Amino acid sequence: MLPHLPPALGAMNYLQILRDASLLELGVLGLLMGVSVASWGLIALKHTQLSRARSQSLSFLDSFWKASRLETIYQDAQKLDGSPLSKVFCAGYEELSKLAQHKEGAEGAMAERLGGIENVERALNRASTTQLTDLEHRVSFLGTVGSASPFVGLFGTVIGILNAFNSIAEQGNATLATVAAPVGNALFATAAGLFAAIPAVVAYNSFVSRIKVFDTEMANFSADFLNIIKRHFFR
């Protein structure tokens, strides 16, 4: 059996609401429908991206702490292109390889050539910033939808109520029966605004929280990686 709609929703004649709506009200409802569809699509995309990043990051960390050679870790990391941690490691490893090549055949410690460890640290920070920007890409759209949609819906409701009262004034009949239907239809825009806003706000807060975890993990990993290469390459 199909679930029954709540009485307030089941009693609505949605086609009649659209027929009675003005062009401005239809524009508001169309806008809210458009941003709702767009936000749901973005929610699906970001959830997939972050879930893939989490899964591959766990695989990378397992490989990183078990392997004994950086070359082996680098080969595994290149296969995990959805992990921010693997991208950060690749950037640091590639910079370290460049420094090692400069050191060959040259006198002096690597730290005295080309900045040494500072170059690797800058590469790690640059990669972390790039990955964080990629994770945050378009998430702000959800925040905008969540904060603005209720006000857009309220604007549509106000316009609908004004039109309803103008129509009632022209007819000269202000009984409850004539007022209730148009005002109730006007309130549908507020419901549409909340329908667009609530999922966007929930998803925005969830994504921001998950991205902050990645930010912390990248900072911790960069510190651990720098400690390792300091012990083994910059003694």
C-alpha positions in Angstrom: 0.0 0.0 0.0 1.2 3.5 -0.8 1.7 5.8 2.2 -1.0 8.4 2.8 0.0 12.1 2.6 -0.6 14.2 5.7 -4.1 15.7 5.6 -2.9 19.2 4.9 -0.9 18.1 1.9 -3.4 15.6 0.7 -6.2 18.1 0.6 -4.2 20.5 -1.7 -5.1 20.7 -5.3 -1.7 21.4 -6.7 -2.9 22.0 -10.3 -5.4 24.5 -9.0 -2.6 26.3 -7.0 -0.6 26.6 -10.2 -3.6 27.8 -12.2 -4.5 30.5 -9.6 -0.9 31.7 -9.2 0.4 34.9 -10.8 3.4 35.0 -13.1 5.5 36.2 -10.2 4.4 33.4 -7.9 5.0 30.9 -10.7 8.5 32.4 -11.1 9.2 31.9 -7.4 8.0 28.3 -7.4 10.0 27.6 -10.5 13.1 29.1 -9.0 12.6 27.1 -5.8 12.1 23.9 -7.8 15.2 24.6 -9.9 17.5 25.2 -6.9 16.0 22.2 -5.1 16.8 19.9 -8.0 20.3 21.4 -8.4 21.0 21.0 -4.6 19.9 17.4 -4.6 22.2 16.7 -7.6 25.1 18.4 -5.9 24.4 16.5 -2.6 24.6 13.3 -4.5 27.9 14.3 -6.3 29.6 15.6 -3.1 28.5 12.6 -1.1 30.0 10.3 -3.7 33.2 12.4 -3.8 33.7 12.5 -0.1 32.8 8.8 0.4 35.4 7.9 -2.3 38.0 10.2 -0.7 37.4 8.6 2.7 37.7 5.0 1.4 40.8 5.7 -0.7 42.4 7.7 2.1 42.0 4.7 4.5 43.6 2.5 1.9 46.5 4.9 1.3 47.2 5.2 5.0 47.3 1.5 5.4 49.7 1.2 2.5 51.8 4.2 3.8 52.4 2.8 7.3 53.0 -0.8 6.1 55.4 -0.1 3.2 59.1 0.3 3.8 60.0 2.2 0.6 58.7 5.6 -0.6 58.8 4.4 -4.2 56.4 1.7 -3.4 54.0 4.0 -1.6 54.2 6.5 -4.5 53.2 3.8 -7.0 50.2 2.9 -4.8 49.3 6.5 -4.2 49.1 7.3 -7.9 46.3 4.7 -8.2 44.3 6.4 -5.5 43.5 9.6 -7.3 40.4 10.3 -5.2 42.3 10.5 -1.9 43.5 14.0 -0.7 46.2 12.3 1.4 47.6 10.4 -1.5 47.7 13.7 -3.6 49.5 15.4 -0.7 52.0 12.6 -0.5 52.7 12.6 -4.2 53.4 16.3 -4.2 55.9 15.9 -1.3 57.5 12.8 -2.8 58.0 14.5 -6.2 59.6 17.5 -4.6 61.9 15.2 -2.5 62.9 13.4 -5.7 63.8 16.7 -7.3 66.0 17.6 -4.4 67.7 14.2 -4.4 68.5 14.6 -8.1 70.1 18.0 -7.4 72.1 16.5 -4.6 73.7 13.9 -6.8 77.2 15.0 -7.9 77.0 18.2 -5.8 78.8 19.0 -2.6 77.1 20.0 0.6 74.1 18.8 2.4 70.7 18.7 0.7 69.4 21.2 3.3 71.9 23.7 2.0 70.8 23.2 -1.6 67.5 24.7 -2.8 66.1 25.2 0.7 65.9 21.4 1.5 63.2 20.5 3.8 61.5 23.9 3.4 60.8 23.1 -0.3 59.1 19.8 0.7 57.1 21.6 3.3 55.9 24.2 0.9 54.9 21.5 -1.6 52.9 19.7 1.0 51.1 22.9 2.1 50.4 23.8 -1.5 48.9 20.4 -2.3 46.8 20.4 0.9 45.4 23.8 0.0 44.6 22.6 -3.5 42.8 19.5 -2.2 40.9 21.4 0.4 39.7 23.8 -2.3 38.6 20.9 -4.5 36.7 19.3 -1.6 34.9 22.6 -0.8 34.1 23.3 -4.4 30.4 24.2 -4.8 29.5 23.3 -1.2 28.8 27.0 -0.5 25.9 26.7 -3.0 24.1 24.5 -0.5 24.6 27.1 2.2 23.2 29.7 0.0 20.2 27.6 -0.9 19.6 26.8 2.8 19.7 30.4 3.9 17.9 32.1 1.0 15.2 29.6 0.0 12.9 30.3 3.0 13.0 34.0 2.3 12.3 33.4 -1.4 9.3 31.2 -0.4 8.1 33.9 2.0 8.3 36.5 -0.7 6.1 34.3 -2.9 3.7 33.9 -0.1 3.5 37.6 0.5 2.8 38.2 -3.2 0.2 35.5 -3.2 -1.6 36.9 -0.1 -1.6 40.4 -1.6 -3.1 39.1 -4.8 -5.7 37.1 -2.9 -6.8 40.1 -0.8 -6.9 42.3 -3.9 -9.1 39.8 -5.6 -11.4 39.5 -2.5 -11.6 43.3 -2.4 -12.7 43.5 -6.0 -15.4 40.8 -5.4 -16.6 42.5 -2.2 -16.9 39.1 -0.4 -14.6 38.6 2.6 -16.1 35.5 4.2 -13.9 32.8 5.6 -14.7 30.5 2.7 -13.4 33.0 0.2 -10.4 34.0 2.2 -9.1 30.6 3.3 -8.5 29.0 -0.1 -6.4 31.7 -1.7 -4.4 32.4 1.5 -3.8 28.7 1.9 -2.6 28.4 -1.7 -0.3 31.4 -1.1 1.3 29.7 1.9 2.4 26.8 -0.5 5.3 29.0 -1.6 6.7 29.1 2.0 6.4 25.3 2.2 8.3 25.0 -1.1 11.0 27.3 0.3 11.4 25.1 3.3 11.4 21.9 1.2 14.3 23.3 -0.8 16.2 24.7 2.3 16.1 21.9 4.8 18.0 19.2 2.8 20.5 21.8 1.7 21.2 23.0 5.2 21.6 19.4 6.6 23.9 18.4 3.7 25.9 21.6 4.0 26.6 21.1 7.7 27.5 17.4 7.1 29.9 18.2 4.2 31.6 21.0 6.1 32.1 18.7 9.1 33.6 16.0 6.9 35.8 18.4 5.0 37.2 19.7 8.3 38.2 16.2 9.2 40.1 15.9 5.9 41.8 19.2 6.5 43.0 18.0 9.9 44.1 14.7 8.5 46.1 16.4 5.7 47.9 18.6 8.3 48.7 15.6 10.5 49.9 13.5 7.6 52.1 16.4 6.3 53.7 16.7 9.8 54.3 12.9 10.0 55.7 12.8 6.5 58.1 15.7 7.2 59.3 14.0 10.4 60.0 10.8 8.4 62.0 12.5 5.7 63.9 14.6 8.2 65.1 11.5 10.0 66.1 9.6 6.8 67.1 12.3 4.3 68.2 15.4 6.2 70.4 14.1 8.9 
